[in-house]
Amino acid sequence: MIFMLDTANIAAIKKAVDLYPIEGVTTNPSIIAKEKRPLKEILLDIREIIGDERMLHAQVMGKDAETMLKEARALRSIDPEIIIKVPVTPQGIKAMKLIHEEGYRITATAILTPQQALMAAKAGAEFLAPYVNRLDNICGDGVAVAAEMAQIIDNYHLDAKVLGASFKNVQQVHQLALAGIHSVTIAPDVFDHLLEHPLTDSGVSGFVSDWETVYGEGTNVLDVL
């Protein structure tokens, strides 16, 4: 599974890059607007932190395909490796075809049905981002829908990956992993919870207590070899 961080917060990105095996950062218009800074400045700062080897996703805002294509070109002029996020509206699907023809990588976003995902994959999207929690909030089954998307992509051997998005808890991420979903993008607050467990903390505390009883407080392996 590919792990990505869903944020434009520089401090959160620095922390995640330092601690976790993330392979990219995703943003959307709401996430960008939350930072209250110029878009170009945000994207350049993120790229500086994550390096060239990690993915960076940014979304277009146009209402028609031609405008979306122009936005994609502008984003690529800032960052040649950026992945263009496009919503799965009819104009968005048209834009994906145009953007794909220019050789740009695409993430299809705002996906809520398997047919939207299939259409986006056929239009050239590399990543397909279903909103898991939003489906759950309207009495749907976000995990099941994401799993259906992955199954359809595999059925037709399409060159695309489901990128689970919109999580509110660790259990949703866990269920996607069990379903074999290709990738996920997770907000920083949920990401931190992936490793939390009280028995892990108590187990580590027990190791420290037993060690320091014999070798002294604050010592480590280097001190006793």
Backbone as CSV, one residue per row, in Angstrom:
resi,resn,N_x,N_y,N_z,CA_x,CA_y,CA_z,C_x,C_y,C_z
1,MET,0.836,-1.203,0.000,0.000,0.000,0.000,0.869,1.250,0.000
2,ILE,0.513,2.204,-0.842,1.193,3.496,-0.881,0.533,4.423,0.135
3,PHE,1.344,5.006,1.021,0.840,5.975,1.991,1.166,7.387,1.525
4,MET,0.156,8.254,1.520,0.374,9.673,1.250,-0.253,10.494,2.366
5,LEU,0.211,11.729,2.493,-0.290,12.641,3.516,-1.190,13.675,2.857
6,ASP,-2.379,13.863,3.411,-3.372,14.763,2.827,-3.371,16.090,3.581
7,THR,-2.491,16.991,3.185,-2.357,18.274,3.867,-1.464,19.201,3.051
8,ALA,-1.565,20.493,3.359,-0.612,21.469,2.821,0.114,22.174,3.956
9,ASN,-0.063,21.659,5.171,0.583,22.262,6.333,2.055,21.872,6.369
10,ILE,2.915,22.849,6.322,4.347,22.585,6.194,4.901,21.844,7.403
11,ALA,4.489,22.226,8.603,4.981,21.556,9.809,4.573,20.086,9.821
12,ALA,3.329,19.806,9.438,2.853,18.424,9.407,3.598,17.602,8.365
13,ILE,3.893,18.208,7.224,4.622,17.494,6.171,6.047,17.196,6.613
14,LYS,6.703,18.162,7.231,8.062,17.936,7.734,8.083,16.784,8.730
15,LYS,7.114,16.765,9.626,7.038,15.699,10.627,6.848,14.339,9.963
16,ALA,5.926,14.263,9.020,5.630,12.987,8.375,6.800,12.473,7.549
17,VAL,7.456,13.361,6.825,8.619,12.954,6.026,9.725,12.427,6.930
18,ASP,9.879,13.039,8.087,10.908,12.612,9.034,10.591,11.251,9.646
19,LEU,9.326,11.003,9.966,8.967,9.813,10.740,8.471,8.636,9.907
20,TYR,7.704,8.890,8.880,6.926,7.832,8.248,7.361,7.546,6.801
21,PRO,7.070,6.351,6.308,7.420,5.997,4.919,6.367,6.486,3.926
22,ILE,6.138,7.797,3.903,5.144,8.328,2.970,5.766,8.473,1.579
23,GLU,4.927,8.317,0.573,5.394,8.392,-0.812,4.843,9.598,-1.556
24,GLY,4.123,10.458,-0.841,3.611,11.639,-1.513,2.747,12.486,-0.613
25,VAL,2.373,13.650,-1.132,1.487,14.594,-0.448,0.371,14.966,-1.412
26,THR,-0.855,14.922,-0.924,-1.998,15.348,-1.722,-2.579,16.635,-1.135
27,THR,-3.080,17.476,-2.016,-3.758,18.694,-1.585,-5.078,18.812,-2.333
28,ASN,-5.935,19.680,-1.842,-7.151,20.037,-2.566,-7.424,21.516,-2.313
29,PRO,-8.383,22.120,-2.989,-8.614,23.552,-2.811,-8.908,23.962,-1.373
30,SER,-9.647,23.139,-0.642,-9.949,23.466,0.755,-8.699,23.424,1.614
31,ILE,-7.863,22.414,1.401,-6.611,22.284,2.148,-5.685,23.452,1.847
32,ILE,-5.590,23.830,0.582,-4.743,24.965,0.198,-5.258,26.257,0.825
33,ALA,-6.566,26.495,0.727,-7.148,27.730,1.251,-6.952,27.855,2.760
34,LYS,-6.927,26.727,3.443,-6.746,26.728,4.901,-5.416,27.350,5.309
35,GLU,-4.412,27.265,4.441,-3.080,27.790,4.762,-2.984,29.302,4.590
36,LYS,-3.933,29.892,3.841,-3.978,31.360,3.666,-2.642,31.929,3.167
37,ARG,-2.059,31.237,2.190,-0.812,31.691,1.563,-0.938,31.524,0.057
38,PRO,-0.087,32.160,-0.738,-0.142,31.981,-2.192,0.082,30.522,-2.596
39,LEU,-0.684,30.066,-3.567,-0.597,28.672,-4.014,0.816,28.306,-4.453
40,LYS,1.429,29.140,-5.271,2.766,28.832,-5.772,3.750,28.655,-4.625
41,GLU,3.670,29.516,-3.647,4.565,29.441,-2.491,4.369,28.138,-1.734
42,ILE,3.116,27.746,-1.551,2.821,26.498,-0.840,3.393,25.299,-1.591
43,LEU,3.135,25.224,-2.883,3.589,24.073,-3.669,5.111,23.976,-3.710
44,LEU,5.780,25.105,-3.855,7.247,25.095,-3.875,7.810,24.686,-2.518
45,ASP,7.177,25.130,-1.440,7.631,24.746,-0.102,7.457,23.248,0.126
46,ILE,6.316,22.722,-0.312,6.084,21.283,-0.153,7.116,20.482,-0.946
47,ARG,7.364,20.881,-2.182,8.332,20.156,-3.007,9.716,20.180,-2.384
48,GLU,10.086,21.301,-1.807,11.402,21.392,-1.171,11.524,20.392,-0.025
49,ILE,10.440,20.185,0.699,10.465,19.268,1.841,10.451,17.813,1.391
50,ILE,9.603,17.480,0.434,9.423,16.069,0.083,10.440,15.573,-0.933
51,GLY,11.129,16.474,-1.613,12.115,16.060,-2.599,11.480,15.616,-3.904
52,ASP,12.321,15.287,-4.858,11.839,14.897,-6.183,11.286,13.478,-6.229
53,GLU,11.660,12.651,-5.237,11.278,11.245,-5.300,9.848,10.988,-4.831
54,ARG,9.227,11.949,-4.156,7.862,11.766,-3.671,6.871,12.516,-4.559
55,MET,5.642,12.041,-4.555,4.596,12.621,-5.395,3.959,13.836,-4.728
56,LEU,3.548,14.794,-5.540,2.799,15.960,-5.083,1.590,16.136,-5.998
57,HIS,0.405,16.208,-5.390,-0.848,16.325,-6.131,-1.476,17.687,-5.855
58,ALA,-1.921,18.379,-6.908,-2.612,19.662,-6.765,-3.784,19.704,-7.739
59,GLN,-4.859,20.357,-7.329,-6.126,20.284,-8.059,-6.407,21.527,-8.895
60,VAL,-7.006,21.287,-10.060,-7.477,22.387,-10.902,-8.848,22.849,-10.417
61,MET,-9.220,24.073,-10.807,-10.463,24.672,-10.325,-11.403,25.123,-11.443
62,GLY,-10.994,24.982,-12.690,-11.810,25.451,-13.805,-13.132,24.715,-13.915
63,LYS,-14.100,25.356,-14.551,-15.418,24.743,-14.739,-15.556,24.065,-16.103
64,ASP,-14.619,24.328,-17.003,-14.654,23.676,-18.311,-13.295,23.037,-18.592
65,ALA,-13.300,22.075,-19.501,-12.105,21.273,-19.757,-10.934,22.107,-20.248
66,GLU,-11.213,23.067,-21.099,-10.129,23.875,-21.660,-9.427,24.690,-20.573
67,THR,-10.213,25.241,-19.638,-9.605,25.981,-18.528,-8.801,25.048,-17.632
68,MET,-9.333,23.862,-17.370,-8.605,22.889,-16.553,-7.269,22.532,-17.192
69,LEU,-7.257,22.385,-18.507,-6.014,22.077,-19.209,-5.009,23.211,-19.041
70,LYS,-5.474,24.448,-19.162,-4.580,25.592,-18.967,-4.037,25.625,-17.538
71,GLU,-4.893,25.305,-16.572,-4.453,25.257,-15.173,-3.398,24.167,-14.981
72,ALA,-3.628,23.021,-15.612,-2.663,21.923,-15.512,-1.309,22.343,-16.064
73,ARG,-1.322,23.024,-17.191,-0.064,23.507,-17.774,0.628,24.493,-16.840
74,ALA,-0.158,25.374,-16.221,0.419,26.356,-15.300,1.031,25.675,-14.080
75,LEU,0.340,24.674,-13.546,0.879,23.931,-12.405,2.162,23.207,-12.788
76,ARG,2.184,22.639,-13.971,3.387,21.940,-14.436,4.546,22.900,-14.668
77,SER,4.254,24.137,-14.995,5.335,25.114,-15.172,6.014,25.440,-13.848
78,ILE,5.273,25.279,-12.762,5.831,25.486,-11.423,6.589,24.252,-10.963
79,ASP,6.007,23.081,-11.235,6.579,21.811,-10.787,6.370,20.772,-11.891
80,PRO,7.410,20.434,-12.655,7.269,19.493,-13.774,6.816,18.094,-13.367
81,GLU,6.951,17.757,-12.083,6.582,16.420,-11.625,5.213,16.377,-10.957
82,ILE,4.530,17.488,-10.886,3.267,17.542,-10.149,2.208,16.664,-10.807
83,ILE,1.359,16.065,-9.994,0.251,15.242,-10.472,-1.018,16.086,-10.395
84,ILE,-1.749,16.151,-11.490,-2.891,17.048,-11.607,-4.168,16.355,-11.130
85,LYS,-4.808,16.940,-10.128,-6.080,16.414,-9.637,-7.235,17.062,-10.402
86,VAL,-8.149,16.205,-10.856,-9.288,16.669,-11.654,-10.552,15.983,-11.136
87,PRO,-11.630,16.727,-10.890,-12.872,16.099,-10.421,-13.572,15.330,-11.535
88,VAL,-14.367,14.319,-11.140,-15.007,13.441,-12.123,-16.360,13.988,-12.599
89,THR,-16.367,15.237,-13.013,-17.518,15.808,-13.715,-17.372,15.497,-15.206
90,PRO,-18.421,15.683,-16.003,-18.257,15.477,-17.447,-17.132,16.324,-18.041
91,GLN,-17.062,17.597,-17.663,-15.971,18.439,-18.146,-14.627,17.971,-17.587
92,GLY,-14.651,17.438,-16.360,-13.422,16.909,-15.778,-12.903,15.700,-16.531
93,ILE,-13.807,14.819,-16.936,-13.401,13.649,-17.725,-12.802,14.092,-19.054
94,LYS,-13.435,15.073,-19.695,-12.880,15.611,-20.941,-11.491,16.191,-20.693
95,ALA,-11.354,16.916,-19.579,-10.053,17.501,-19.245,-9.005,16.423,-19.025
96,MET,-9.387,15.327,-18.385,-8.435,14.233,-18.165,-7.897,13.710,-19.490
97,LYS,-8.775,13.569,-20.471,-8.318,13.106,-21.785,-7.297,14.076,-22.374
98,LEU,-7.593,15.355,-22.288,-6.691,16.368,-22.850,-5.370,16.425,-22.090
99,ILE,-5.466,16.371,-20.771,-4.259,16.440,-19.934,-3.401,15.197,-20.140
100,HIS,-4.064,14.052,-20.240,-3.336,12.794,-20.463,-2.601,12.819,-21.803
101,GLU,-3.212,13.413,-22.812,-2.577,13.507,-24.133,-1.279,14.307,-24.087
102,GLU,-1.165,15.200,-23.121,0.055,15.999,-22.986,1.093,15.323,-22.095
103,GLY,0.771,14.108,-21.641,1.748,13.337,-20.882,1.789,13.634,-19.403
104,TYR,0.780,14.342,-18.895,0.752,14.671,-17.475,0.110,13.529,-16.680
105,ARG,0.589,13.349,-15.456,-0.021,12.369,-14.558,-1.276,12.987,-13.930
106,ILE,-2.284,12.149,-13.696,-3.593,12.638,-13.253,-4.098,11.833,-12.062
107,THR,-4.703,12.538,-11.112,-5.495,11.925,-10.050,-6.939,12.377,-10.223
108,ALA,-7.835,11.436,-10.404,-9.261,11.757,-10.477,-9.799,11.854,-9.056
109,THR,-10.515,12.938,-8.763,-10.959,13.173,-7.393,-12.469,13.377,-7.324
110,ALA,-12.979,13.414,-6.080,-14.420,13.537,-5.807,-15.191,12.342,-6.355
111,ILE,-14.571,11.164,-6.301,-15.206,9.942,-6.804,-16.092,9.335,-5.719
112,LEU,-17.316,8.991,-6.097,-18.251,8.388,-5.153,-18.896,7.113,-5.689
113,THR,-18.640,6.757,-6.950,-19.192,5.523,-7.506,-18.124,4.789,-8.317
114,PRO,-18.242,3.465,-8.410,-17.289,2.703,-9.223,-17.300,3.107,-10.694
115,GLN,-18.463,3.491,-11.221,-18.521,3.885,-12.632,-17.759,5.184,-12.887
116,GLN,-17.788,6.095,-11.927,-16.971,7.303,-12.055,-15.489,6.930,-12.110
117,ALA,-15.097,5.979,-11.265,-13.700,5.548,-11.237,-13.294,4.907,-12.557
118,LEU,-14.158,4.056,-13.094,-13.857,3.388,-14.361,-13.736,4.403,-15.499
119,MET,-14.647,5.351,-15.541,-14.601,6.372,-16.583,-13.313,7.181,-16.498
120,ALA,-12.918,7.539,-15.268,-11.695,8.321,-15.081,-10.464,7.530,-15.499
121,ALA,-10.435,6.249,-15.150,-9.296,5.416,-15.539,-9.192,5.318,-17.056
122,LYS,-10.323,5.164,-17.721,-10.322,5.099,-19.181,-9.892,6.429,-19.805
123,ALA,-10.119,7.525,-19.079,-9.742,8.847,-19.588,-8.279,9.178,-19.331
124,GLY,-7.584,8.289,-18.596,-6.155,8.492,-18.399,-5.699,8.763,-16.987
125,ALA,-6.615,8.709,-16.010,-6.216,8.958,-14.626,-5.364,7.811,-14.091
126,GLU,-4.301,8.162,-13.408,-3.415,7.169,-12.784,-3.897,6.799,-11.390
127,PHE,-4.407,7.784,-10.651,-4.951,7.555,-9.314,-6.429,7.916,-9.304
128,LEU,-7.203,7.125,-8.561,-8.651,7.305,-8.463,-8.999,7.477,-6.993
129,ALA,-9.471,8.670,-6.611,-9.632,8.990,-5.196,-11.096,8.989,-4.753
130,PRO,-11.569,7.869,-4.188,-12.921,7.838,-3.626,-12.940,8.457,-2.233
131,TYR,-14.056,9.116,-1.903,-14.221,9.755,-0.598,-14.884,8.766,0.359
132,VAL,-14.078,8.053,1.103,-14.568,6.959,1.940,-15.521,7.454,3.022
133,ASN,-15.096,8.419,3.817,-15.935,8.858,4.935,-17.190,9.584,4.464
134,ARG,-17.096,10.300,3.371,-18.290,10.994,2.867,-19.369,9.999,2.464
135,LEU,-18.958,8.869,1.908,-19.927,7.823,1.596,-20.527,7.245,2.868
136,ASP,-19.684,7.010,3.874,-20.191,6.499,5.150,-21.203,7.462,5.765
137,ASN,-20.963,8.755,5.612,-21.831,9.762,6.228,-23.216,9.844,5.596
138,ILE,-23.377,9.307,4.393,-24.702,9.304,3.761,-25.264,7.882,3.720
139,CYS,-24.872,7.099,4.748,-25.358,5.727,4.915,-24.888,4.801,3.796
140,GLY,-23.796,5.161,3.155,-23.173,4.270,2.186,-22.081,3.451,2.852
141,ASP,-21.383,2.673,2.082,-20.272,1.861,2.587,-19.034,2.241,1.788
142,GLY,-18.288,3.219,2.300,-17.134,3.739,1.583,-16.092,2.695,1.279
143,VAL,-15.851,1.802,2.234,-14.847,0.759,2.035,-15.279,-0.193,0.924
144,ALA,-16.536,-0.605,0.946,-17.034,-1.526,-0.078,-16.984,-0.896,-1.466
145,VAL,-17.334,0.377,-1.555,-17.294,1.064,-2.849,-15.860,1.153,-3.368
146,ALA,-14.917,1.481,-2.484,-13.510,1.539,-2.891,-13.023,0.172,-3.347
147,ALA,-13.440,-0.876,-2.642,-13.044,-2.234,-3.021,-13.614,-2.610,-4.388
148,GLU,-14.850,-2.198,-4.664,-15.440,-2.456,-5.980,-14.654,-1.743,-7.077
149,MET,-14.228,-0.527,-6.792,-13.421,0.210,-7.765,-12.140,-0.550,-8.088
150,ALA,-11.460,-1.013,-7.041,-10.207,-1.746,-7.245,-10.445,-3.024,-8.041
151,GLN,-11.566,-3.699,-7.757,-11.877,-4.931,-8.474,-12.121,-4.662,-9.957
152,ILE,-12.845,-3.598,-10.246,-13.114,-3.246,-11.646,-11.825,-2.894,-12.381
153,ILE,-10.959,-2.133,-11.728,-9.677,-1.769,-12.342,-8.863,-3.017,-12.645
154,ASP,-8.847,-3.952,-11.683,-8.110,-5.201,-11.889,-8.769,-6.061,-12.969
155,ASN,-10.097,-6.079,-13.002,-10.810,-6.881,-14.007,-10.382,-6.520,-15.423
156,TYR,-10.200,-5.241,-15.664,-9.897,-4.766,-17.012,-8.421,-4.432,-17.209
157,HIS,-7.608,-4.776,-16.198,-6.152,-4.586,-16.285,-5.798,-3.154,-16.672
158,LEU,-6.492,-2.209,-16.054,-6.241,-0.796,-16.335,-5.051,-0.297,-15.532
159,ASP,-4.335,0.636,-16.098,-3.136,1.170,-15.451,-3.529,2.313,-14.520
160,ALA,-4.204,1.961,-13.430,-4.673,2.959,-12.469,-4.684,2.338,-11.078
161,LYS,-4.653,3.191,-10.070,-4.666,2.746,-8.674,-5.751,3.495,-7.917
162,VAL,-6.473,2.779,-7.068,-7.423,3.436,-6.179,-6.642,4.116,-5.061
163,LEU,-6.947,5.385,-4.838,-6.300,6.177,-3.795,-7.365,6.577,-2.781
164,GLY,-7.543,5.743,-1.759,-8.553,6.025,-0.749,-8.308,7.362,-0.079
165,ALA,-9.377,8.156,0.088,-9.256,9.486,0.686,-10.454,9.740,1.592
166,SER,-10.382,10.823,2.356,-11.457,11.232,3.259,-11.674,10.191,4.352
167,PHE,-10.714,10.136,5.275,-10.795,9.224,6.416,-11.028,10.004,7.702
168,LYS,-11.807,9.417,8.600,-12.000,10.011,9.921,-11.462,9.139,11.045
169,ASN,-11.080,7.914,10.725,-10.555,7.029,11.766,-9.653,5.964,11.164
170,VAL,-8.889,5.333,12.035,-7.923,4.311,11.630,-8.627,3.071,11.085
171,GLN,-9.798,2.743,11.617,-10.504,1.546,11.179,-10.817,1.590,9.691
172,GLN,-11.161,2.751,9.178,-11.432,2.872,7.744,-10.182,2.554,6.926
173,VAL,-9.043,3.051,7.374,-7.777,2.763,6.682,-7.479,1.269,6.749
174,HIS,-7.691,0.680,7.926,-7.441,-0.752,8.122,-8.305,-1.594,7.183
175,GLN,-9.567,-1.223,7.071,-10.467,-1.989,6.206,-10.064,-1.886,4.735
176,LEU,-9.569,-0.734,4.324,-9.095,-0.606,2.947,-7.864,-1.470,2.710
177,ALA,-6.985,-1.537,3.716,-5.801,-2.390,3.586,-6.210,-3.852,3.438
178,LEU,-7.183,-4.284,4.231,-7.671,-5.659,4.130,-8.284,-5.934,2.756
179,ALA,-8.900,-4.907,2.181,-9.540,-5.062,0.871,-8.542,-5.000,-0.279
180,GLY,-7.270,-4.730,0.033,-6.247,-4.703,-1.004,-6.205,-3.424,-1.814
181,ILE,-6.706,-2.328,-1.241,-6.686,-1.049,-1.953,-5.241,-0.619,-2.183
182,HIS,-4.976,-0.053,-3.351,-3.602,0.214,-3.774,-2.905,1.298,-2.960
183,SER,-3.640,2.341,-2.553,-3.001,3.492,-1.916,-4.026,4.274,-1.102
184,VAL,-3.518,5.060,-0.153,-4.385,5.902,0.671,-3.702,7.242,0.898
185,THR,-4.506,8.279,1.069,-3.987,9.566,1.505,-4.740,9.952,2.767
186,ILE,-3.987,10.304,3.800,-4.538,10.410,5.146,-4.158,11.747,5.757
187,ALA,-5.114,12.393,6.417,-4.841,13.648,7.113,-3.878,13.402,8.277
188,PRO,-3.092,14.403,8.654,-2.077,14.211,9.700,-2.623,13.679,11.016
189,ASP,-3.800,14.154,11.453,-4.310,13.708,12.748,-4.656,12.224,12.739
190,VAL,-5.199,11.729,11.638,-5.492,10.298,11.536,-4.207,9.504,11.336
191,PHE,-3.275,10.043,10.566,-2.009,9.350,10.307,-1.291,9.035,11.615
192,ASP,-1.252,9.990,12.526,-0.562,9.775,13.799,-1.186,8.640,14.597
193,HIS,-2.499,8.454,14.448,-3.189,7.407,15.206,-2.894,6.001,14.674
194,LEU,-2.338,5.883,13.473,-2.079,4.560,12.901,-1.156,3.721,13.774
195,LEU,-0.264,4.371,14.503,0.722,3.641,15.310,0.377,3.598,16.792
196,GLU,-0.692,4.250,17.186,-1.004,4.344,18.611,-1.656,3.074,19.143
197,HIS,-1.148,2.598,20.282,-1.793,1.516,21.032,-1.253,1.541,22.454
198,PRO,-2.117,1.541,23.453,-1.644,1.637,24.840,-0.752,0.479,25.261
199,LEU,-0.977,-0.707,24.710,-0.139,-1.845,25.088,1.261,-1.734,24.498
200,THR,1.384,-1.083,23.342,2.721,-0.811,22.805,3.472,0.120,23.739
201,ASP,2.805,1.183,24.183,3.440,2.141,25.093,3.841,1.482,26.405
202,SER,2.951,0.662,26.959,3.275,0.015,28.235,4.372,-1.025,28.058
203,GLY,4.386,-1.690,26.897,5.442,-2.662,26.641,6.807,-2.016,26.566
204,VAL,6.892,-0.890,25.846,8.158,-0.163,25.748,8.580,0.359,27.112
205,SER,7.627,0.858,27.890,7.943,1.346,29.240,8.487,0.225,30.112
206,GLY,7.947,-0.977,29.945,8.444,-2.121,30.709,9.867,-2.475,30.341
207,PHE,10.189,-2.435,29.051,11.566,-2.692,28.625,12.526,-1.697,29.258
208,VAL,12.137,-0.421,29.230,12.993,0.630,29.781,13.201,0.428,31.272
209,SER,12.125,0.112,31.984,12.226,-0.081,33.433,13.151,-1.239,33.779
210,ASP,12.983,-2.365,33.098,13.827,-3.532,33.371,15.287,-3.239,33.045
211,TRP,15.522,-2.575,31.923,16.893,-2.243,31.499,17.569,-1.325,32.506
212,GLU,16.875,-0.245,32.868,17.490,0.759,33.733,17.702,0.252,35.148
213,THR,16.941,-0.750,35.567,17.159,-1.354,36.880,18.547,-1.970,36.964
214,VAL,19.020,-2.504,35.855,20.330,-3.169,35.833,21.437,-2.233,35.356
215,TYR,21.183,-1.485,34.276,22.259,-0.741,33.618,22.278,0.757,33.923
216,GLY,21.270,1.235,34.624,21.274,2.637,35.024,20.316,3.492,34.218
217,GLU,19.791,4.509,34.861,18.810,5.384,34.239,19.407,6.156,33.058
218,GLY,18.666,6.174,31.955,19.073,6.940,30.790,20.107,6.274,29.904
219,THR,20.503,5.049,30.219,21.509,4.363,29.401,20.851,3.679,28.203
220,ASN,21.687,3.382,27.193,21.220,2.611,26.047,22.278,1.582,25.675
221,VAL,22.078,0.911,24.581,22.992,-0.163,24.174,24.416,0.354,24.000
222,LEU,24.566,1.559,23.477,25.908,2.118,23.261,26.678,2.282,24.567
223,ASP,25.946,2.507,25.650,26.601,2.731,26.940,27.138,1.451,27.568
224,VAL,26.643,0.313,27.150,26.996,-0.926,27.858,27.766,-1.918,26.999
225,LEU,27.979,-1.618,25.734,28.768,-2.534,24.895,30.267,-2.365,25.161
